[in-house]
Amino acid sequence: MPHTSSAKKRLRQNLERRTRNRDRTTEIKTLRKKIDRAVHDGQSAEAETLYREFAKRVDQAASIKTLHPNAAARLKSRTAIHLRKPQSEESKKAQVKAADKAERADKADKAEKPPAKKKAASPKP
């Protein structure tokens, strides 16, 4: 713990700054996650508007030195690349698989088959 009055003041200032910096970085991370979700869900218009807000917040954090300016540029660049690249083959396959599963579920509901009977378990020797 600090002993001098100036050290006590420094401690108070550092606590306030750390709280503000943490809030800023948390907001930036949250915006990036929202962009990733929007891109994954195929909502490109929403992702573009979120990216503008994200870039603004990153630039503000860099100007206040919460983020290093090079780190801010790297974040914006990587997010922009992610925003512009077409959906990967895996995500397309996942979407097709989900659609097939939904179709099969619809067919099963229409058929309304009675549930299958379970076999009684035989006792083990």
Number of C-alpha atoms within 10 A of each C-alpha: 6 10 7 9 9 10 12 13 12 13 14 12 12 12 12 12 13 13 11 13 17 13 12 18 16 12 15 20 14 13 19 21 12 17 25 18 13 18 21 16 13 13 12 15 11 13 22 17 11 18 21 12 15 23 21 14 18 25 19 16 19 17 13 11 12 19 18 15 17 10 12 20 16 12 16 20 13 10 17 15 10 14 19 11 9 10 14 9 9 9 12 12 11 11 13 12 12 12 12 12 12 12 12 12 12 11 11 11 10 9 9 8 8 6 6 6 6 6 6 6 6 6 5 4 3
